[in-house]
Amino acid sequence: MSLVVVKIGSSTLVDSNGALDRVFIRSLCEQVTTLVARGTRVIVVSSGAAAAGRDVLGFSERPSDMATLQACASAGQARLTQAYADVLAERGIPCGQVLLTRRDVMDRDGFLNARTTLLRLLELGAVPVVNENDTVSTAEFAFGDNDMLGALVSALVGADLYVICSDVDGLYTANPQEDPTATLIERVEEVDHRLSEMAGGAGTSFGTGGMSSKLRAARAMLAAGIPTVICRGRRPSVLIDVASGERIGTRFESPVGTPHEGGRKLWIGLAEVPKGTITLDEGATRAVLERGASILPVGIVASMGSYEAGDVVNVRASSGDVIGRGVARYSSDDMTRVRGIKLDVIGRFLGQDRAQPAVHRDDLLVF
C-alpha cells in the first residue's frame, strides 16, 4: 500500500478575492477519495488558513504584523479544516487535523510522537490534514512555508511520493512569464547551483513560498530518497495522474542505486533550526560530497552565528551553496579558535578530548 503526501499552496486553494475555493477543494477531495479507494494512503498538507482568515476578518491584503497574521490563521484554520472534512465525510472518510510547529518536532521524542499520530490516523482510515500552527508559531520556530513542512511530513512517515501542487506547471529553464523560450524541466536528479538560480522569490500575495522554497524541499527529498513532483494543482485529476506515474510537471528523483539518508539525519536536516553556518574550503567540500567524509576543523574557513556544541548548523561549500546541515561538536567560540587547524595540533594545545571532527558524518545530512 503506497503513501502519498500532497501539499496544496494558498495560491491554489483560494480564489482571486482570497476566499477559499470550495469547488476546487471538492475536486481535490474527490481525487483523494479515488486514491483511497485504490488502496493509497493520503496525507494532505494544506496552506490557506491565514488567507482564509483574511476573508473572515475582512482584510483585503496580507497583514504585516505577527499578531494580526496569527489572528487570521486562527479565524481561518477552522474554516479550512471544515471545508475538507465536510466533503470527505460525504464519502465516508474521516478527516484528522494535525497542527505542527518546529518546536513540536525539534526534539527526537516530539518527532516520533508526530509520526505515531499521523500513522495511526492512516491506520484508522482517516485522511490527516496537516498545517503549520500559525497561531503560535514565531519566526524562530516557523517552517517559513509549507513546502518544507510537507517534506518533513513525508520524511516522518516514509512517504512513497511527495506532490507539491502549485500555481505553476513545474520548474522551467527561465521565468516563462518573462522568457518565451523557457521550457519545462521534466526530470531532475540533482539540485545544483544552476537550478537554484532558476528559482525566483515568493509567489502570490496569498502565499509565502515560491519556486525557491519548492526547490529546497525537493532537494531534501532527494536526500531522503522520496520522489517529488512539482505540478499545477488545478490541472484536472492531477493528483490521480501523478500518483499513477504519468509524466506531469517536474519530477525530482535520484538515480537507481543512489544511497539515501536515514531518519535521524533527516530529522537533523529538516526538523532542527540551524543556529549558525560553517563554510568549508574546496578540499573539505570535495571530501564531504565525494567521499562521505566528516568535517574536520582544518577544512573550515569561516563560522557565523552563535551556537553551542550539539546545535545544528548549516554547512556551506566553498562556492557559497548550502550543501547540508549537521550537529556541531564545538561551540561557535571554539569553532572560531580551531578552524583551519589540524586535529593533532588541537590535541597538543587544547587536549585530546577537544581533538574531534567539527561535524561527524553520522550527524551530517548532505543535500
C-alpha positions as CSV (number, residue, x, y, z in Angstrom):
1,M,0.0,0.0,0.0
2,S,1.6,3.3,-1.1
3,L,1.6,6.5,0.8
4,V,1.3,9.9,-0.9
5,V,1.8,13.3,0.8
6,V,0.2,16.2,-1.2
7,K,0.9,19.8,-0.4
8,I,-1.5,22.5,-1.5
9,G,-0.4,26.1,-1.6
10,S,-2.5,29.1,-0.7
11,S,-2.5,30.5,-4.2
12,T,-4.1,27.2,-5.4
13,L,-6.6,27.0,-2.6
14,V,-8.1,30.5,-2.8
15,D,-9.9,32.5,-5.5
16,S,-8.9,35.9,-6.8
17,N,-10.6,37.5,-3.8
18,G,-8.7,35.5,-1.2
19,A,-11.7,33.3,-0.2
20,L,-11.5,29.5,0.0
21,D,-12.4,28.0,-3.4
22,R,-14.7,25.3,-2.2
23,V,-15.2,24.0,-5.8
24,F,-11.5,23.2,-6.0
25,I,-11.5,21.7,-2.5
26,R,-14.3,19.4,-3.5
27,S,-12.4,18.4,-6.7
28,L,-9.3,17.7,-4.6
29,C,-11.2,15.6,-2.0
30,E,-12.8,13.6,-4.9
31,Q,-9.3,12.8,-6.1
32,V,-8.2,11.8,-2.6
33,T,-11.3,9.6,-2.4
34,T,-10.3,7.8,-5.6
35,L,-6.8,7.2,-4.4
36,V,-8.0,5.9,-1.1
37,A,-10.4,3.5,-2.9
38,R,-7.4,2.2,-4.8
39,G,-5.6,1.4,-1.6
40,T,-3.4,4.5,-1.5
41,R,-3.0,6.3,1.9
42,V,-3.0,10.1,1.6
43,I,-1.9,12.9,3.8
44,V,-2.8,16.5,2.8
45,V,-0.5,19.3,3.9
46,S,-2.7,22.4,3.3
47,S,-1.8,26.0,3.4
48,G,-4.6,28.6,3.3
49,A,-5.5,29.2,6.9
50,A,-4.2,32.7,7.1
51,A,-5.5,33.5,3.6
52,A,-9.0,32.2,4.6
53,G,-8.8,34.1,7.8
54,R,-8.2,37.4,6.0
55,D,-11.5,36.8,4.2
56,V,-13.3,36.0,7.5
57,L,-11.8,39.1,9.3
58,G,-12.2,41.5,6.3
59,F,-8.6,42.1,5.3
60,S,-8.1,42.8,1.5
61,E,-4.3,42.4,1.8
62,R,-1.9,40.3,3.8
63,P,-1.3,42.0,7.2
64,S,2.3,42.9,8.1
65,D,2.3,42.4,11.9
66,M,2.6,39.0,13.5
67,A,-0.4,39.3,15.9
68,T,-2.8,40.1,13.0
69,L,-1.3,37.3,10.9
70,Q,-1.8,34.8,13.8
71,A,-5.4,36.1,14.3
72,C,-6.1,35.5,10.6
73,A,-4.7,32.0,10.9
74,S,-6.9,31.3,13.9
75,A,-10.0,32.5,12.2
76,G,-9.2,30.7,9.0
77,Q,-8.0,27.3,10.3
78,A,-11.4,26.2,11.5
79,R,-12.9,27.1,8.1
80,L,-10.1,25.4,6.2
81,T,-10.3,22.1,8.0
82,Q,-14.1,22.0,8.0
83,A,-14.0,22.5,4.2
84,Y,-12.0,19.3,3.8
85,A,-13.9,17.4,6.5
86,D,-17.3,18.2,5.0
87,V,-16.5,16.8,1.6
88,L,-14.6,13.8,2.9
89,A,-17.4,12.9,5.3
90,E,-19.9,12.8,2.4
91,R,-17.7,9.9,1.1
92,G,-17.4,8.1,4.4
93,I,-13.8,9.2,5.1
94,P,-12.9,10.8,8.4
95,C,-10.5,13.8,8.5
96,G,-8.0,14.4,11.2
97,Q,-6.4,17.8,11.8
98,V,-2.7,17.9,12.7
99,L,-1.1,21.3,13.5
100,L,2.7,21.4,13.8
101,T,5.4,23.9,14.7
102,R,9.2,23.3,14.6
103,R,9.0,23.3,18.4
104,D,6.9,20.2,18.3
105,V,9.5,18.2,16.3
106,M,12.8,19.8,17.4
107,D,13.4,17.0,20.0
108,R,13.5,13.4,18.9
109,D,10.6,12.4,21.1
110,G,8.3,15.1,19.6
111,F,9.4,14.0,16.1
112,L,8.5,10.4,16.8
113,N,5.2,11.3,18.5
114,A,4.1,13.3,15.5
115,R,5.0,10.3,13.3
116,T,3.0,7.9,15.5
117,T,-0.1,10.2,15.4
118,L,0.0,10.5,11.6
119,L,0.4,6.8,11.0
120,R,-2.3,5.9,13.5
121,L,-4.8,8.3,11.7
122,L,-3.9,6.5,8.5
123,E,-4.4,3.1,10.1
124,L,-7.9,4.2,11.2
125,G,-8.8,5.1,7.6
126,A,-8.6,8.9,8.1
127,V,-7.0,11.5,5.9
128,P,-4.8,13.7,8.0
129,V,-4.9,17.4,7.1
130,V,-1.6,19.0,8.3
131,N,-0.8,22.7,8.6
132,E,1.7,24.8,10.4
133,N,0.3,26.0,13.7
134,D,0.4,29.7,12.6
135,T,-1.5,30.8,15.7
136,V,1.5,30.2,17.9
137,S,4.5,30.0,15.5
138,T,7.1,32.7,15.7
139,A,9.9,33.4,13.3
140,E,12.3,31.2,15.2
141,F,10.1,28.1,15.1
142,A,8.2,28.7,11.8
143,F,8.7,26.4,8.8
144,G,8.5,29.5,6.7
145,D,6.5,27.8,4.0
146,N,4.5,24.6,3.8
147,D,6.7,23.2,1.1
148,M,9.3,22.3,3.7
149,L,6.6,21.2,6.2
150,G,5.4,18.8,3.5
151,A,8.9,17.5,3.1
152,L,9.2,17.0,6.8
153,V,5.9,15.1,6.9
154,S,7.0,13.0,4.0
155,A,10.2,12.1,5.9
156,L,8.3,11.5,9.1
157,V,6.0,8.8,7.6
158,G,8.4,7.4,4.9
159,A,6.2,8.5,2.0
160,D,6.4,6.9,-1.4
161,L,5.7,10.2,-3.2
162,Y,5.6,13.9,-2.3
163,V,3.4,16.0,-4.6
164,I,3.7,19.8,-4.4
165,C,0.5,21.3,-6.1
166,S,1.3,24.9,-7.1
167,D,0.1,27.6,-9.5
168,V,2.8,26.7,-12.0
169,D,3.4,23.6,-14.2
170,G,6.8,22.9,-12.7
171,L,10.4,24.1,-12.8
172,Y,11.3,26.0,-16.0
173,T,14.7,26.8,-17.5
174,A,13.6,30.5,-17.0
175,N,10.6,32.5,-15.9
176,P,8.0,31.6,-18.6
177,Q,6.2,34.9,-18.0
178,E,9.3,36.8,-19.0
179,D,11.1,34.5,-21.4
180,P,9.0,32.9,-24.2
181,T,11.8,30.4,-24.9
182,A,11.6,28.9,-21.4
183,T,10.9,25.2,-21.3
184,L,9.6,22.9,-18.6
185,I,12.3,20.6,-16.9
186,E,10.6,17.2,-16.7
187,R,13.1,15.4,-14.5
188,V,15.8,16.4,-12.0
189,E,18.3,14.0,-10.4
190,E,20.4,16.6,-8.6
191,V,19.7,20.2,-7.4
192,D,22.8,22.2,-8.2
193,H,23.7,25.9,-8.2
194,R,22.4,26.3,-11.8
195,L,19.0,25.1,-10.8
196,S,18.9,27.2,-7.7
197,E,19.5,30.3,-9.8
198,M,16.5,29.4,-11.9
199,A,14.1,29.7,-8.9
200,G,12.6,33.0,-8.1
201,G,11.3,34.6,-4.9
202,A,7.9,34.4,-3.1
203,G,4.8,33.7,-5.1
204,T,1.4,35.5,-4.8
205,S,0.1,37.8,-2.1
206,F,-1.8,34.8,-0.7
207,G,1.3,32.6,-0.1
208,T,4.8,32.7,1.4
209,G,6.5,30.2,-0.8
210,G,8.0,30.5,-4.3
211,M,9.9,28.1,-6.6
212,S,13.0,28.5,-4.4
213,S,11.2,27.0,-1.4
214,K,9.9,24.2,-3.5
215,L,13.4,23.5,-4.8
216,R,14.7,23.4,-1.2
217,A,12.0,20.9,-0.3
218,A,12.7,18.8,-3.4
219,R,16.4,18.8,-2.6
220,A,15.7,17.4,0.9
221,M,13.5,14.7,-0.6
222,L,16.3,13.7,-2.9
223,A,18.4,13.1,0.2
224,A,15.6,11.0,1.7
225,G,15.0,9.0,-1.5
226,I,11.4,10.2,-1.8
227,P,10.3,11.1,-5.3
228,T,8.9,14.6,-5.5
229,V,6.7,16.2,-8.2
230,I,6.0,19.9,-8.6
231,C,2.9,20.5,-10.7
232,R,-0.1,22.7,-11.4
233,G,-2.6,21.9,-8.7
234,R,-5.7,23.0,-10.7
235,R,-4.9,20.6,-13.6
236,P,-7.9,18.2,-13.8
237,S,-7.2,14.9,-12.0
238,V,-3.6,16.0,-11.4
239,L,-3.2,14.1,-8.2
240,I,-4.6,10.8,-9.6
241,D,-2.4,11.1,-12.7
242,V,0.8,11.9,-10.8
243,A,0.2,9.0,-8.4
244,S,-0.4,6.8,-11.4
245,G,3.0,7.6,-12.7
246,E,2.1,9.9,-15.6
247,R,4.8,12.5,-16.7
248,I,3.4,15.7,-15.3
249,G,5.3,18.7,-14.0
250,T,8.8,18.3,-12.8
251,R,9.8,15.1,-11.1
252,F,12.7,15.0,-8.7
253,E,14.2,11.5,-8.2
254,S,17.6,10.2,-7.6
255,P,19.1,7.6,-10.0
256,V,18.5,4.0,-9.1
257,G,21.0,2.7,-6.6
258,T,21.8,6.1,-5.0
259,P,22.3,5.8,-1.2
260,H,19.8,7.7,0.9
261,E,19.9,9.1,4.4
262,G,18.1,7.6,7.4
263,G,15.5,9.0,9.8
264,R,17.9,10.6,12.3
265,K,19.8,12.6,9.6
266,L,16.6,13.7,8.1
267,W,15.4,14.9,11.5
268,I,18.6,16.9,11.8
269,G,18.3,18.4,8.4
270,L,14.5,19.1,8.3
271,A,13.2,19.5,11.8
272,E,16.0,21.3,13.7
273,V,16.5,25.0,13.4
274,P,20.1,25.9,12.3
275,K,21.8,28.2,14.8
276,G,24.8,29.1,12.6
277,T,26.8,28.4,9.5
278,I,30.2,27.0,8.8
279,T,31.9,27.4,5.4
280,L,34.3,24.8,4.0
281,D,37.3,25.1,1.8
282,E,37.5,23.4,-1.6
283,G,39.2,20.3,-0.2
284,A,36.8,19.8,2.6
285,T,33.8,20.4,0.2
286,R,35.1,17.6,-2.1
287,A,35.7,15.3,0.9
288,V,32.1,15.7,2.1
289,L,30.4,15.4,-1.3
290,E,32.6,12.8,-3.0
291,R,34.0,10.7,-0.2
292,G,31.4,10.9,2.5
293,A,33.9,12.3,5.0
294,S,33.3,14.0,8.3
295,I,34.1,17.8,8.5
296,L,37.4,18.4,10.2
297,P,38.3,21.8,11.7
298,V,41.2,22.2,9.3
299,G,38.8,22.4,6.4
300,I,36.6,25.2,7.9
301,V,37.4,28.7,6.6
302,A,34.6,30.6,8.4
303,S,32.0,30.3,11.2
304,M,28.9,32.5,11.5
305,G,26.3,32.8,14.2
306,S,26.1,31.9,17.9
307,Y,25.7,28.3,18.7
308,E,26.7,25.7,21.3
309,A,28.1,22.2,20.9
310,G,25.2,20.0,19.9
311,D,23.4,22.7,17.9
312,V,22.6,22.2,14.2
313,V,24.4,24.4,11.7
314,N,24.2,24.9,8.0
315,V,27.2,23.7,6.0
316,R,28.3,25.9,3.1
317,A,30.5,24.8,0.2
318,S,33.4,26.9,-0.9
319,S,31.1,28.2,-3.7
320,G,28.7,29.5,-1.1
321,D,25.9,26.9,-1.7
322,V,24.4,25.3,1.4
323,I,25.2,21.6,0.9
324,G,23.9,20.2,4.2
325,R,23.2,20.5,7.9
326,G,24.9,18.9,10.8
327,V,25.4,18.8,14.5
328,A,28.4,20.9,15.6
329,R,30.7,19.3,18.1
330,Y,32.2,22.7,19.0
331,S,30.6,25.9,20.2
332,S,30.8,28.9,17.8
333,D,33.5,30.4,20.1
334,D,35.6,27.2,20.0
335,M,34.9,26.7,16.3
336,T,36.5,30.1,15.6
337,R,39.5,29.1,17.6
338,V,40.1,25.7,16.0
339,R,39.1,26.3,12.4
340,G,41.9,25.8,9.9
341,I,43.9,23.7,12.5
342,K,44.7,20.0,12.2
343,L,43.5,17.6,14.9
344,D,46.9,16.7,16.1
345,V,47.7,20.4,16.8
346,I,44.3,20.9,18.5
347,G,45.0,17.9,20.7
348,R,48.5,19.1,21.6
349,F,47.4,22.5,22.7
350,L,43.7,22.0,23.8
351,G,43.8,18.4,24.9
352,Q,43.0,15.2,23.2
353,D,39.3,15.3,24.2
354,R,39.0,18.5,22.1
355,A,40.6,16.9,19.0
356,Q,37.4,15.8,17.2
357,P,35.6,16.4,13.9
358,A,33.8,19.7,13.7
359,V,30.8,17.7,12.4
360,H,30.8,13.9,12.3
361,R,29.5,12.2,9.3
362,D,26.9,10.4,11.4
363,D,25.5,13.8,12.4
364,L,25.5,15.3,8.9
365,L,22.7,15.4,6.3
366,V,24.2,16.2,2.9
367,F,21.7,17.7,0.4
